[in-house]
Amino acid sequence: MLMQQERELVVEYGKKMITSGLTKGTSGNISIFNPDLKLMVISPSGLDYFQTTAEDVVVMDLDGNIVESERKPSSEHGLHSIFYKTRDDVRAVVHTHSMYCTAFASCNKPLEAVHYVIGVAGTPKVPCAKYATYGTDELAHNVIEACGKGNAVLLANHGIVTCGPTIGKAFSIADNMEYIAEVQYRANVLGNPAILSDEEMERVMIKFKSHGQVKKTDDKSDRVY
């Protein structure tokens, strides 16, 4: 089976999206890119994450052609492939409809540095991309433009996309951004949250580069934050 390890990881992290509360039902999608093969694997459209098998995960090229699988790919495959086409540092993309991130996206408001952990996204502020219909090229272009060099971006009236050098890091960023969104929401209820300065966030992001354990093996979970 082509790209078996990557397909198994998509199945694993799809289940984690549900158990972590980052999405509901069959919404959201995950992909992993293999730069040597120039192919990506992506979760299939409309399948229960706990019923999805590695064989169901779709192998595609970056032009949207199915290379291997009998399944229909996620309708957002263009949203994933545009990251691999334009960002040499990205090897995995996670798209969720997590509650608090989606609430801010529905207000077209960015996530702010209410807590230093936002720095795991490589940015002091997570922007919100302009709205476009799901599954369209317009949405993909809006998202990559808004994301810039950061690793997280909200999608207006839709959800959030995160990316990283591994699926573990992309997923960790998605999880942490939901935490940031909940903190920001609750802090706004209490009053006006104090926002950390860009200068402080630069210091934090430098410290994050050396945070965590030195990996002696291929730890696919990549939980470094």
C-alpha positions as CSV (number, residue, x, y, z in Angstrom):
1,M,0.0,0.0,0.0
2,L,1.4,3.4,-1.1
3,M,2.4,5.7,1.8
4,Q,1.1,3.2,4.4
5,Q,2.7,4.9,7.4
6,E,1.3,8.3,6.6
7,R,-2.1,6.8,6.0
8,E,-2.1,5.1,9.4
9,L,-1.1,8.4,11.0
10,V,-4.1,10.1,9.3
11,V,-6.4,7.5,10.8
12,E,-4.8,7.8,14.2
13,Y,-5.0,11.6,14.3
14,G,-8.5,11.6,13.0
15,K,-9.6,9.7,16.0
16,K,-7.6,12.1,18.2
17,M,-9.5,15.1,16.7
18,I,-12.7,13.6,17.9
19,T,-11.5,12.4,21.4
20,S,-9.8,15.8,22.0
21,G,-13.0,17.6,21.1
22,L,-11.4,19.5,18.2
23,T,-14.2,18.6,15.8
24,K,-17.6,16.9,15.6
25,G,-19.0,14.2,13.4
26,T,-17.1,13.8,10.1
27,S,-16.1,17.5,9.9
28,G,-12.5,18.6,9.7
29,N,-9.6,16.9,7.7
30,I,-6.0,15.9,8.0
31,S,-3.2,15.5,5.5
32,I,0.5,14.6,5.4
33,F,2.9,15.4,2.5
34,N,5.8,13.2,1.4
35,P,8.3,15.6,-0.4
36,D,10.2,12.7,-2.0
37,L,7.2,11.2,-3.6
38,K,5.6,14.7,-4.1
39,L,2.3,13.1,-2.9
40,M,0.0,13.8,0.0
41,V,-2.4,11.6,1.9
42,I,-5.7,13.1,3.1
43,S,-8.7,11.9,5.1
44,P,-11.7,10.7,3.0
45,S,-14.9,12.7,2.6
46,G,-17.7,12.0,5.0
47,L,-16.4,8.9,6.8
48,D,-16.7,8.4,10.5
49,Y,-13.2,8.7,11.9
50,F,-13.6,5.6,14.0
51,Q,-14.6,3.6,10.9
52,T,-11.9,4.9,8.6
53,T,-9.1,2.5,7.8
54,A,-5.7,3.2,6.2
55,E,-7.0,1.9,2.9
56,D,-9.8,4.6,3.0
57,V,-7.2,7.4,3.3
58,V,-6.7,9.0,-0.2
59,V,-3.3,9.4,-1.8
60,M,-3.2,12.4,-4.2
61,D,-0.8,14.6,-6.1
62,L,-0.8,18.3,-5.5
63,D,-2.8,18.9,-8.6
64,G,-5.8,17.2,-7.2
65,N,-5.5,13.8,-8.9
66,I,-6.2,10.6,-7.0
67,V,-3.2,8.3,-7.1
68,E,-4.5,5.5,-4.9
69,S,-7.8,4.9,-3.1
70,E,-11.4,4.0,-3.9
71,R,-12.6,6.8,-1.7
72,K,-13.5,10.4,-2.5
73,P,-11.0,12.7,-0.8
74,S,-11.9,15.5,1.5
75,S,-13.5,18.5,-0.3
76,E,-10.8,20.6,1.2
77,H,-7.9,18.9,-0.5
78,G,-7.0,22.1,-2.3
79,L,-6.8,23.9,1.0
80,H,-4.2,21.4,2.1
81,S,-2.2,21.1,-1.2
82,I,-1.7,24.9,-1.4
83,F,0.4,24.7,1.8
84,Y,2.6,22.1,0.3
85,K,3.0,24.0,-2.9
86,T,4.0,27.3,-1.2
87,R,5.6,26.4,2.1
88,D,8.7,24.2,2.0
89,D,8.6,23.9,5.9
90,V,5.1,22.3,6.0
91,R,4.7,18.5,6.0
92,A,1.3,18.2,7.6
93,V,-2.0,20.2,7.8
94,V,-4.8,19.9,10.3
95,H,-8.2,21.5,9.8
96,T,-10.8,21.5,12.6
97,H,-14.1,23.1,13.6
98,S,-13.2,23.4,17.3
99,M,-15.7,25.3,19.3
100,Y,-13.8,28.3,20.6
101,C,-11.7,28.8,17.5
102,T,-14.8,28.6,15.3
103,A,-16.5,31.2,17.6
104,F,-13.8,33.7,16.9
105,A,-13.7,32.8,13.3
106,S,-17.5,33.5,13.1
107,C,-16.8,37.0,14.5
108,N,-13.9,37.4,12.0
109,K,-11.7,38.1,15.0
110,P,-8.0,37.0,15.4
111,L,-6.6,35.1,18.3
112,E,-4.4,37.4,20.4
113,A,-1.4,36.8,22.8
114,V,-3.6,36.5,25.9
115,H,-1.2,33.6,26.9
116,Y,2.3,33.0,25.8
117,V,1.5,29.5,24.4
118,I,0.1,31.1,21.3
119,G,3.8,31.3,20.3
120,V,3.7,27.6,19.4
121,A,2.0,28.8,16.2
122,G,5.1,30.8,15.3
123,T,3.1,34.1,15.5
124,P,2.0,36.6,18.2
125,K,-1.5,36.8,16.6
126,V,-3.5,34.2,14.6
127,P,-5.2,36.0,11.8
128,C,-8.6,35.3,10.3
129,A,-8.8,34.7,6.6
130,K,-11.6,36.2,4.5
131,Y,-14.6,34.1,4.0
132,A,-15.1,32.0,0.9
133,T,-17.2,28.9,0.2
134,Y,-15.7,25.7,1.6
135,G,-13.8,23.5,-0.8
136,T,-13.0,26.3,-3.3
137,D,-9.8,27.6,-4.7
138,E,-10.8,31.1,-3.4
139,L,-10.8,29.8,0.2
140,A,-7.4,28.1,-0.3
141,H,-5.9,31.3,-1.6
142,N,-7.5,33.4,1.2
143,V,-6.1,31.1,3.8
144,I,-2.5,30.9,2.6
145,E,-2.4,34.6,2.1
146,A,-3.6,35.3,5.6
147,C,-1.5,32.6,7.2
148,G,1.8,34.1,5.9
149,K,4.8,32.4,7.7
150,G,2.8,31.4,10.7
151,N,1.5,28.0,11.5
152,A,-2.2,28.7,12.3
153,V,-5.0,30.7,10.7
154,L,-8.7,31.1,11.3
155,L,-11.2,30.7,8.5
156,A,-14.0,33.2,8.7
157,N,-17.3,31.5,9.7
158,H,-15.7,28.1,9.4
159,G,-12.9,26.9,11.6
160,I,-9.1,26.8,11.9
161,V,-6.2,25.4,9.9
162,T,-2.8,24.6,11.5
163,C,0.4,23.3,9.8
164,G,3.8,22.0,10.8
165,P,6.8,19.8,10.0
166,T,5.1,16.7,11.4
167,I,1.5,15.7,12.0
168,G,2.2,15.6,15.7
169,K,3.2,19.3,15.7
170,A,0.4,20.4,13.5
171,F,-2.1,18.6,15.8
172,S,-0.5,20.1,18.9
173,I,-0.8,23.6,17.5
174,A,-4.5,23.0,16.7
175,D,-5.0,21.8,20.3
176,N,-3.1,24.7,21.8
177,M,-5.0,27.3,19.6
178,E,-8.3,26.0,20.9
179,Y,-6.9,26.5,24.4
180,I,-5.9,30.1,23.5
181,A,-9.3,30.7,22.0
182,E,-11.1,29.5,25.2
183,V,-8.8,31.6,27.4
184,Q,-9.4,34.7,25.2
185,Y,-13.2,34.1,25.3
186,R,-13.3,33.7,29.1
187,A,-10.9,36.7,29.6
188,N,-13.2,38.9,27.5
189,V,-16.1,37.9,29.7
190,L,-14.2,39.0,32.8
191,G,-13.0,42.3,31.2
192,N,-10.2,43.5,28.9
193,P,-7.4,40.9,28.8
194,A,-3.9,42.1,28.8
195,I,-2.2,41.2,25.5
196,L,1.5,40.3,25.5
197,S,3.7,42.6,23.4
198,D,5.2,41.5,20.1
199,E,8.7,41.9,21.8
200,E,7.8,39.5,24.6
201,M,6.3,37.0,22.1
202,E,9.6,37.1,20.1
203,R,11.4,36.1,23.2
204,V,8.9,33.3,23.9
205,M,9.1,32.0,20.4
206,I,12.9,31.8,20.6
207,K,12.7,29.9,23.9
208,F,10.2,27.5,22.3
209,K,12.8,26.4,19.7
210,S,14.8,24.7,22.5
211,H,11.8,23.5,24.5
212,G,11.0,19.8,25.1
213,Q,13.0,16.6,25.0
214,V,15.8,15.7,22.6
215,K,14.3,13.0,20.4
216,K,16.4,9.8,20.3
217,T,13.8,7.9,18.2
218,D,11.2,8.6,15.6
219,D,8.5,9.8,18.0
220,K,5.5,10.2,15.8
221,S,3.5,11.9,18.5
222,D,6.0,14.9,18.6
223,R,4.5,16.3,21.8
224,V,7.1,19.0,22.5
225,Y,5.0,21.8,23.9
